[in-house]
Amino acid sequence: MVDGKRLGNLAAAVRAGHFEVVSGVRPEKGGADEGPDPHELVEAALAACTIITIQMYANRKGWPLEDTKVSIKIESETPSGAVIVRDIAFSGPLTEDQRARLFEIANKCPIHLLLERGIKIRSNLTAP
């Protein structure tokens, strides 16, 4: 579970467990650039999940994966949906078959699956 509260004018302090992340808005949109904007946090969640999922699989297989680099960009966003581009690079003495399998495993990361399936949000108004 994640909790958040307003921090300044156009920023939020978000707490997940004992970690706190500040999210803000760029100055050109009226903010003070206190941290990554909410879209960047979604991109960060997909990048982190991809890297961790791939590494868990490589560890289980005993494969020599030395590093995984992931770049995420929300390319477009419309009322009918969004397009996210994910670039993945592997480092280490992997075979082409291992690279191909790790690339397949990236599509099994839980955040990828959550985003790809679509999300319904149920909101509740609560007391302060």
N, C-alpha and C positions, 0 to 999 in steps of 0.2 A: 504494500500500500504506500502511496505517496501523498503527502500533504503539502499544501502551499499557502502562502499568504503574501499580500501586497508588500512591496518593498520600494518605498519612494513613489514616484509618479507612475512610470510605465515599466515597472520591473516586478519580479516575483522571486521570493525565496522558496525553494522547493526542497522538502526534506524527504529522503528515502532512507529509512533505517536511521543510522547515525551520520549519514552524509547529507550535506547541504549544497545545493547548486543554485546559483543565481541566474535568472534568465531576464534579459532586457530587450530593449528596442534600440535600433541604431539612431543616431542623432538626426539623420535625414527624415526619419519618421516620427520625430518628437521625443525620442528617448535620450538616455545618457550613456548607452552602450555598456551596461553593467555586466553583461555576460552574453552567451549565445542566445539567439532568439528562439522561440518555441519550434520553428521549423528545423533549425539546426539541431535541436535536442532530439527530434524525431530521426533526423539523419544520423546523429551520433548513436542512438539506440540501435539502429540497423547495422551500422559499422561495427559496433562493439559485439553485438550478438553474432554477426557473421564471423568475426575473428575468433571468438571463443568457441563457437560450434566447430569450426574447421580445426582448431587446435586440439579440441577434445577428441575428435575423430582420428587425427594424426597420432596423438598420444596412444590411443587405444590400439591402433594398428602398428605402432612402433616405427612410423615413417619419419625420415629425416627432414621434417619441415622446420626451417630455421626462423622464418618470419612470414607474416601475412600482412599485406598493406591493402587497405580498402578505402576507396573514395566514394562518397555518396552525394548525389545532387538531385534535389527535387527539380526535375526539368520543366514540368508543367503541372498546373493545377486548375481544374475547371469544375463546374457544378456536377458534371457526370463522372469525374474521377481525376486521378493524378498519375503522372509518370515519374518514376524514380529510376535514375541510372546509377548502377553500382559497378565500379571497376575493381577488380581483384587481382593482386599480384602475389605470387608465392616465391620465396627464396629457399634455397637448399637443394641438395642433390637428389631431387625427385625424378622418377621416371615420368614419361608423358602420360602413361595410364594413371599414375598416382595424382598428377596434376588435374587430369580430367575428372577423376573421382572426387577430389577435394572441391573442384568447381561445382560438381553436382550437389555435394553436401552443403554448400553455401545456401542452396535453395531450401534446405530443411531447417534453417535456423528459426527458432520460435517467433522472433519478431518479423522475419520475412513472411512466414506463414500467416501471422496475425494480420499484417498489412494487406497481403494478397487476397485473403478471404473476405476482407471488408469488415467494418466495425459498426455496430450499433451502439449508441451511447444513451444510457438511461440516467437522467439527471434528477436530483432531488433537492428541494429547497429546505435547508435546515436552519436552526437557530444559531446565532453566533457563539 
